[in-house]
């Protein structure tokens, strides 16, 4: 009998010798980026993640992103809290590298936030409509 396949993602570092402190996982998610100056949002844009770890994130390189500075990154998380509440991952960090491979950001803080009561109520209403149809 063959073993049951695992649902766990293999870290990118498993494919090559890597001395990084944190394992990186390939995941493509939409990211809203805001350039921060003196703690205030200077300008914003959108990109996609290439990989992520607990210590950093690699973003697709784009013309709208700077090559240096502090960023606030907001990612709509692909999983719901308790199956009903949308989440956002909010991170702040400094750009440590920018080249044709992408923009590497070292994360200094991160937190999950709920997307708000109105979004949760809409999600519950949508679920209830689907259940009513069945």
FIGU-77664 format. One record per residue: z negated, x, y negated of N, C-alpha, C in turn. Coordinates in pm, 1 decimal. Atoms other than C-alpha are relative to their C-alpha. Layout:
N
+----------+----------+----------+----------+----------+----------+----------+----------+----------+
:      n.w :      n.u :      n.v :     ca.w :     ca.u :     ca.v :      c.w :      c.u :      c.v :
+----------+----------+----------+----------+----------+----------+----------+----------+----------+
:        Z :        X :        Y :        Z :        X :        Y :        Z :        X :        Y :
...
+----------+----------+----------+----------+----------+----------+----------+----------+----------+
END
This chain:
134
+----------+----------+----------+----------+----------+----------+----------+----------+----------+
:      n.w :      n.u :      n.v :     ca.w :     ca.u :     ca.v :      c.w :      c.u :      c.v :
+----------+----------+----------+----------+----------+----------+----------+----------+----------+
:      0.0 :     83.7 :    116.9 :      0.0 :      0.0 :      0.0 :      0.0 :     89.0 :   -124.4 :
:     -9.7 :    -83.7 :    119.9 :     93.6 :    139.9 :   -342.8 :   -112.9 :    -33.0 :    -95.9 :
:    110.3 :     22.4 :     93.7 :   -173.4 :    184.0 :   -612.2 :     42.3 :    -96.1 :   -111.3 :
:    -25.7 :     90.7 :    110.3 :   -203.4 :    -73.7 :   -890.0 :     31.2 :     80.6 :   -124.6 :
:    -33.2 :    -77.5 :    120.2 :    -29.3 :     50.3 :  -1207.9 :   -106.2 :    -19.0 :   -108.6 :
:     97.6 :      3.4 :    108.3 :   -255.8 :    132.1 :  -1500.8 :     65.6 :    -50.4 :   -127.3 :
:    -50.4 :     48.6 :    127.5 :   -213.6 :    -42.9 :  -1835.9 :    -32.5 :     94.6 :   -114.4 :
:     40.0 :    -93.9 :    103.7 :   -360.3 :    251.1 :  -2026.0 :    118.6 :     84.4 :    -43.9 :
:   -107.3 :    -83.2 :     53.7 :   -120.1 :    436.9 :  -2255.9 :    -31.2 :    147.0 :     25.5 :
:     18.6 :   -143.7 :    -14.7 :    -68.4 :    803.4 :  -2181.5 :      8.7 :     63.3 :   -137.7 :
:     -6.6 :    -63.1 :    131.7 :   -147.8 :   1015.0 :  -2486.6 :    120.6 :     92.3 :     -8.4 :
:   -113.8 :    -89.1 :     19.9 :    138.7 :   1211.7 :  -2636.7 :    -31.8 :    141.3 :     44.1 :
:     36.9 :   -137.4 :    -33.1 :    -55.3 :   1531.7 :  -2577.0 :      7.3 :     27.0 :    149.8 :
:     -9.4 :    -19.5 :   -144.0 :    -27.9 :   1473.9 :  -2199.9 :    134.3 :     60.8 :     38.6 :
:   -134.2 :    -49.3 :    -29.7 :    338.5 :   1575.6 :  -2221.2 :     20.2 :    146.6 :    -37.4 :
:    -12.1 :   -140.3 :     38.8 :    277.0 :   1918.3 :  -2369.8 :   -139.1 :     57.8 :    -22.0 :
:    127.1 :    -64.8 :     26.7 :      3.7 :   2170.6 :  -2418.7 :    -35.7 :    -22.9 :   -146.4 :
:     38.7 :     36.6 :    135.2 :   -190.5 :   2061.5 :  -2725.0 :   -147.8 :     29.7 :    -19.5 :
:    139.5 :    -33.8 :     26.8 :   -510.4 :   2186.7 :  -2882.9 :    -60.8 :    -89.5 :   -107.0 :
:     53.3 :     92.2 :    100.0 :   -563.7 :   1890.6 :  -3115.7 :   -136.9 :    -51.0 :     41.1 :
:    134.0 :     51.3 :    -21.9 :   -914.7 :   1755.9 :  -3152.2 :      1.8 :   -143.2 :     52.4 :
:     -8.9 :    140.5 :    -37.7 :   -807.4 :   1391.3 :  -3106.8 :    132.3 :    -26.8 :     70.8 :
:   -122.2 :     37.6 :    -70.7 :   -556.0 :   1247.3 :  -2859.7 :     81.9 :    -95.5 :    -85.9 :
:    -91.0 :     85.9 :     75.8 :   -252.3 :   1086.9 :  -3021.1 :     69.2 :    -95.7 :     96.1 :
:    -63.3 :    103.5 :    -81.2 :   -108.1 :    762.3 :  -2887.5 :    122.7 :    -53.6 :    -72.9 :
:   -120.9 :     52.3 :     65.7 :    249.9 :    654.5 :  -2959.4 :    -11.9 :   -150.5 :    -18.8 :
:      4.8 :    142.5 :     30.0 :    244.2 :    317.3 :  -3131.6 :     76.0 :    -23.6 :   -130.4 :
:    -81.6 :     31.6 :    117.3 :    494.1 :    168.1 :  -3375.4 :    -48.3 :   -131.2 :    -60.5 :
:     51.0 :    117.1 :     71.1 :    330.2 :    -70.5 :  -3621.1 :     39.5 :     10.1 :   -146.8 :
:    -28.3 :      1.5 :    143.3 :    415.1 :   -177.2 :  -3975.6 :   -124.0 :     43.9 :    -76.1 :
:    110.6 :    -55.1 :     78.6 :    201.4 :      5.4 :  -4232.3 :     29.8 :    -19.2 :   -148.4 :
:    -10.3 :      5.1 :    146.1 :    145.7 :    -78.6 :  -4599.5 :    -75.7 :    120.5 :    -53.8 :
:     58.3 :   -122.4 :     54.9 :     79.5 :    247.6 :  -4784.2 :    -18.7 :    -15.1 :   -150.0 :
:     25.1 :     -2.1 :    144.0 :    -79.1 :    277.1 :  -5125.6 :    -44.4 :    140.1 :    -38.8 :
:     39.9 :   -129.2 :     54.3 :    -95.9 :    603.7 :  -5316.5 :   -121.5 :    -22.1 :    -88.6 :
:    124.0 :     14.7 :     76.5 :   -446.3 :    645.2 :  -5458.9 :    -13.2 :    112.6 :   -101.0 :
:     31.6 :    -98.5 :    103.4 :   -525.1 :    820.5 :  -5785.5 :   -129.9 :    -42.9 :    -63.9 :
:    134.4 :     28.5 :     51.4 :   -889.5 :    836.7 :  -5891.3 :    -54.8 :   -130.7 :     57.3 :
:     52.7 :    116.6 :    -69.3 :   -968.9 :    565.6 :  -5636.4 :     75.2 :   -129.9 :    -25.1 :
:    -77.7 :    120.6 :     30.5 :   -712.8 :    318.5 :  -5775.7 :    138.8 :      9.2 :     60.4 :
:   -134.9 :      4.3 :    -57.0 :   -385.8 :    208.4 :  -5619.4 :    102.4 :     25.7 :   -109.3 :
:   -100.7 :    -39.2 :     98.1 :   -105.2 :    378.1 :  -5808.0 :    133.8 :    -69.1 :     28.0 :
:   -123.4 :     66.8 :    -42.7 :    194.1 :    244.5 :  -5611.6 :     -7.7 :    -25.2 :    149.3 :
:      4.9 :     37.6 :   -142.0 :    261.5 :     86.0 :  -5272.6 :    139.9 :     -6.2 :     58.5 :
:   -125.2 :     10.2 :    -73.0 :    531.9 :     79.0 :  -5009.3 :    -28.8 :    -27.7 :    146.6 :
:     14.7 :     30.2 :   -141.7 :    593.1 :      8.7 :  -4642.8 :     70.4 :    105.5 :     84.4 :
:    -59.3 :    -90.7 :    -97.6 :    667.1 :    231.2 :  -4343.2 :    -46.3 :    -44.8 :    138.0 :
:     46.2 :     28.9 :   -136.8 :    596.2 :    241.9 :  -3967.3 :    -74.0 :    121.4 :     53.2 :
:     73.0 :   -108.5 :    -64.9 :    354.5 :    444.7 :  -3761.1 :     84.8 :     54.4 :    115.1 :
:    -64.2 :    -63.9 :   -116.0 :    487.1 :    692.1 :  -3502.5 :   -103.2 :     26.8 :    108.6 :
:    111.7 :    -16.8 :    -93.5 :    154.3 :    782.1 :  -3343.6 :   -129.9 :     -5.5 :    -78.7 :
:    129.9 :     17.3 :     65.4 :   -214.1 :    740.0 :  -3412.4 :   -109.1 :     59.7 :     88.1 :
:    119.3 :    -47.4 :    -70.0 :   -546.3 :    897.6 :  -3318.0 :   -120.4 :    -38.9 :    -83.8 :
:    117.7 :     32.3 :     79.0 :   -903.3 :    857.5 :  -3433.2 :    -12.2 :     91.5 :   -121.9 :
:      8.6 :    -93.2 :    112.2 :   -849.7 :   1150.6 :  -3669.5 :    119.1 :      1.8 :    -92.0 :
:   -118.3 :     -5.1 :     84.2 :   -501.1 :   1090.6 :  -3806.2 :    108.2 :    -95.7 :     44.7 :
:   -114.4 :     86.1 :    -28.5 :   -173.8 :    904.4 :  -3812.4 :    126.4 :     71.3 :    -47.1 :
:   -130.0 :    -53.5 :     39.0 :    189.5 :   1012.9 :  -3821.9 :     87.6 :   -118.4 :    -36.5 :
:    -82.7 :    107.9 :     52.0 :    414.2 :    791.3 :  -4032.4 :    145.5 :     42.8 :     -6.4 :
:   -141.7 :    -30.1 :     21.2 :    792.8 :    767.7 :  -4050.1 :     16.4 :     52.7 :   -141.6 :
:    -26.3 :    -54.8 :    132.7 :    915.8 :    978.6 :  -4339.0 :     92.0 :    -95.7 :    -74.3 :
:    -83.0 :     88.0 :     81.1 :   1065.2 :    777.0 :  -4619.8 :      2.9 :     48.6 :   -143.5 :
:    -13.6 :    -42.9 :    139.3 :   1182.8 :    825.8 :  -4975.4 :   -110.9 :    -54.2 :    -89.0 :
:    101.1 :     62.0 :     85.8 :    913.9 :    594.3 :  -5111.8 :   -138.4 :     63.3 :     15.5 :
:    130.6 :    -61.2 :    -22.1 :    625.3 :    799.6 :  -4970.9 :     -7.1 :    137.7 :    -65.4 :
:     16.7 :   -132.7 :     60.4 :    487.8 :   1102.0 :  -5157.2 :    -20.0 :    106.1 :    107.5 :
:     21.2 :   -108.7 :    -96.3 :    454.6 :   1442.7 :  -4993.0 :   -142.3 :     54.3 :     -5.5 :
:    140.3 :    -40.9 :     11.0 :     95.0 :   1497.4 :  -5110.2 :    -81.1 :   -115.5 :    -57.1 :
:     87.5 :     97.3 :     63.3 :   -205.4 :   1293.0 :  -5215.0 :    -84.3 :    -78.5 :     98.4 :
:     86.1 :     89.4 :    -77.9 :   -455.4 :   1035.3 :  -5094.1 :     71.9 :   -132.9 :     18.9 :
:    -63.1 :    128.1 :    -31.0 :   -333.7 :    719.1 :  -4922.9 :   -102.4 :    -98.3 :     52.6 :
:     66.8 :    107.8 :    -70.2 :   -477.9 :    385.2 :  -4826.1 :    105.9 :    -65.1 :     87.2 :
:    -93.9 :     56.4 :    -96.9 :   -306.9 :    249.9 :  -4513.8 :    -57.9 :   -129.3 :     54.8 :
:     43.4 :    128.6 :    -54.1 :   -327.0 :   -112.5 :  -4400.9 :     97.4 :    -39.3 :    110.1 :
:    -79.9 :     35.4 :   -117.4 :   -203.8 :   -206.5 :  -4053.4 :    -45.6 :   -135.5 :     50.5 :
:     32.9 :    126.0 :    -65.3 :   -187.9 :   -560.7 :  -3919.7 :    -16.5 :     31.2 :    147.0 :
:     31.9 :    -39.1 :   -137.4 :   -358.8 :   -506.1 :  -3585.5 :     63.2 :   -100.0 :     97.1 :
:    -71.4 :     90.2 :    -91.2 :   -167.5 :   -648.8 :  -3285.2 :    -88.8 :    -84.2 :     90.9 :
:     92.0 :     78.2 :    -81.6 :   -480.0 :   -802.1 :  -3126.6 :    -90.9 :    -82.6 :    -89.9 :
:     85.3 :     90.6 :     76.0 :   -699.8 :  -1089.6 :  -3243.0 :   -146.5 :     18.6 :     38.8 :
:    143.0 :     -1.5 :    -25.5 :  -1078.6 :  -1082.9 :  -3273.4 :    -38.0 :   -132.0 :     65.8 :
:     37.7 :    119.2 :    -76.4 :  -1218.1 :  -1328.3 :  -3017.3 :    119.8 :    -88.9 :     31.4 :
:   -120.2 :     75.0 :    -34.1 :   -860.0 :  -1434.1 :  -2949.1 :     51.2 :    -92.0 :   -109.0 :
:    -42.8 :     92.8 :    104.7 :   -830.4 :  -1623.3 :  -3280.2 :     10.3 :     60.6 :   -139.7 :
:      8.5 :    -52.0 :    136.9 :   -903.2 :  -1407.9 :  -3586.2 :     85.8 :    125.1 :    -17.7 :
:    -84.0 :   -118.2 :     25.8 :   -632.5 :  -1171.0 :  -3718.8 :    -81.8 :    113.6 :    -61.4 :
:     68.5 :   -119.5 :     49.8 :   -746.6 :   -815.8 :  -3792.8 :     96.9 :     91.2 :    -72.9 :
:    -73.9 :   -107.0 :     66.5 :   -630.9 :   -541.7 :  -4025.1 :    -80.5 :    128.7 :     16.9 :
:     62.4 :   -131.6 :     -2.6 :   -704.9 :   -173.4 :  -3977.1 :     27.9 :     64.5 :   -134.8 :
:    -13.5 :    -61.2 :    132.0 :   -769.4 :    -17.0 :  -4318.0 :    -51.0 :    143.1 :     10.2 :
:     35.0 :   -141.5 :     -8.7 :   -768.4 :    362.1 :  -4335.9 :     26.2 :     67.5 :   -134.2 :
:    -24.7 :    -86.0 :    116.3 :   -794.9 :    617.2 :  -4613.4 :      6.5 :    143.6 :     49.8 :
:    -12.3 :   -139.1 :    -40.2 :   -686.5 :    975.0 :  -4583.3 :     92.0 :     78.4 :    -90.4 :
:    -80.3 :    -93.2 :     79.9 :   -506.6 :   1274.6 :  -4725.0 :    123.4 :     43.1 :     78.2 :
:   -123.3 :    -51.3 :    -61.4 :   -147.3 :   1374.4 :  -4654.7 :    -19.2 :    149.3 :     23.4 :
:     17.8 :   -141.4 :    -32.7 :   -166.7 :   1707.8 :  -4473.2 :    132.6 :     67.6 :     33.2 :
:   -131.9 :    -57.5 :    -29.8 :    200.4 :   1752.7 :  -4383.9 :    105.8 :   -105.2 :    -26.0 :
:   -113.1 :     89.0 :     22.5 :    531.1 :   1603.6 :  -4486.3 :    128.1 :     78.4 :     28.7 :
:   -125.7 :    -64.7 :    -34.1 :    858.9 :   1702.3 :  -4322.7 :     93.3 :   -102.6 :     62.6 :
:    -97.9 :     95.2 :    -54.7 :   1161.4 :   1547.7 :  -4149.2 :    -53.2 :    -72.8 :    123.9 :
:     61.1 :     67.2 :   -115.7 :    943.1 :   1463.9 :  -3844.0 :    -85.5 :   -118.4 :    -42.5 :
:     83.4 :    108.3 :     48.5 :    719.4 :   1242.8 :  -4056.2 :   -105.3 :     48.6 :    -97.3 :
:    108.3 :    -29.6 :     92.9 :    416.4 :   1230.1 :  -4281.9 :   -131.2 :    -10.9 :     76.9 :
:    126.8 :     -4.1 :    -72.7 :     86.9 :   1334.7 :  -4122.7 :   -114.7 :    -22.4 :    -97.8 :
:    114.0 :     33.4 :     84.9 :   -229.9 :   1184.5 :  -4269.1 :   -127.6 :     23.2 :     79.3 :
:    131.5 :    -20.7 :    -60.3 :   -579.5 :   1308.8 :  -4186.2 :    -91.1 :   -109.9 :    -52.4 :
:     79.6 :    116.7 :     37.1 :   -804.7 :   1003.0 :  -4183.8 :   -142.3 :     41.5 :    -35.0 :
:    138.7 :    -27.7 :     40.7 :  -1132.8 :   1026.9 :  -4375.7 :    -89.6 :   -122.4 :     20.8 :
:     78.1 :    120.8 :    -28.8 :  -1241.2 :    663.5 :  -4324.5 :     91.4 :   -106.7 :     58.6 :
:    -76.1 :    111.7 :    -56.4 :  -1133.1 :    360.0 :  -4126.4 :    -94.4 :   -114.6 :     32.8 :
:     78.6 :    118.0 :    -35.5 :  -1253.9 :      6.1 :  -4068.2 :     94.3 :   -114.6 :     33.1 :
:    -71.7 :    122.8 :    -28.6 :  -1133.7 :   -317.5 :  -3918.0 :    -52.3 :   -107.5 :    -93.1 :
:     37.1 :    112.6 :     85.2 :  -1131.4 :   -616.1 :  -4150.4 :     67.8 :   -125.0 :     52.8 :
:    -64.1 :    126.0 :    -36.8 :  -1065.8 :   -979.7 :  -4076.4 :     98.8 :    -35.4 :   -110.3 :
:   -104.8 :     33.6 :     96.6 :   -760.1 :  -1124.9 :  -4246.5 :    -33.1 :   -122.7 :    -83.2 :
:     41.5 :    109.3 :     85.8 :   -954.6 :  -1408.7 :  -4404.6 :    -13.8 :   -131.5 :     72.6 :
:     30.6 :    129.0 :    -58.9 :  -1079.9 :  -1755.5 :  -4331.5 :    122.7 :    -89.7 :      9.1 :
:   -118.2 :     86.8 :      0.5 :   -755.1 :  -1933.0 :  -4426.4 :     93.6 :     36.2 :    114.7 :
:    -87.1 :    -43.2 :   -109.8 :   -554.9 :  -1724.2 :  -4179.2 :    -58.7 :    -41.1 :    134.3 :
:     66.0 :     39.3 :   -124.5 :   -810.7 :  -1795.1 :  -3906.6 :     14.7 :   -150.2 :     22.8 :
:    -14.5 :    145.1 :    -12.2 :   -800.8 :  -2170.6 :  -3976.6 :    142.4 :    -37.6 :     40.6 :
:   -140.0 :     27.5 :    -36.6 :   -417.8 :  -2170.9 :  -3959.2 :     24.1 :     34.8 :    145.8 :
:    -17.3 :    -42.4 :   -139.1 :   -430.8 :  -1981.0 :  -3630.0 :    -62.6 :   -102.3 :     94.9 :
:     66.2 :     99.9 :    -83.6 :   -679.6 :  -2232.3 :  -3485.3 :     79.7 :   -130.4 :      2.6 :
:    -81.8 :    121.4 :      4.9 :   -463.8 :  -2525.2 :  -3602.8 :    125.0 :     15.5 :     86.3 :
:   -120.2 :    -25.6 :    -81.3 :   -154.2 :  -2368.6 :  -3442.7 :    -33.1 :     -5.8 :    147.9 :
:     41.1 :      2.5 :   -141.4 :   -341.0 :  -2315.9 :  -3114.5 :    -27.5 :   -143.3 :     44.8 :
:     32.9 :    137.2 :    -35.4 :   -464.8 :  -2673.9 :  -3121.5 :    126.0 :    -84.1 :     17.7 :
:   -127.4 :     71.9 :    -15.0 :   -108.8 :  -2807.8 :  -3173.3 :     66.6 :     32.8 :    133.0 :
:    -60.4 :    -42.6 :   -126.6 :     15.3 :  -2604.9 :  -2876.2 :    -73.5 :    -64.3 :    115.8 :
:     78.3 :     61.9 :   -107.9 :   -270.1 :  -2734.0 :  -2658.2 :     25.2 :   -150.5 :      6.6 :
:    -25.9 :    142.6 :      2.4 :   -201.6 :  -3093.7 :  -2770.8 :    134.0 :    -34.6 :     65.4 :
:   -133.4 :     24.3 :    -58.2 :    163.7 :  -3064.5 :  -2662.1 :     -3.7 :      7.6 :    151.0 :
:      4.5 :    -21.1 :   -145.4 :     65.6 :  -2956.2 :  -2311.1 :    -79.5 :   -102.9 :     69.2 :
+----------+----------+----------+----------+----------+----------+----------+----------+----------+
END
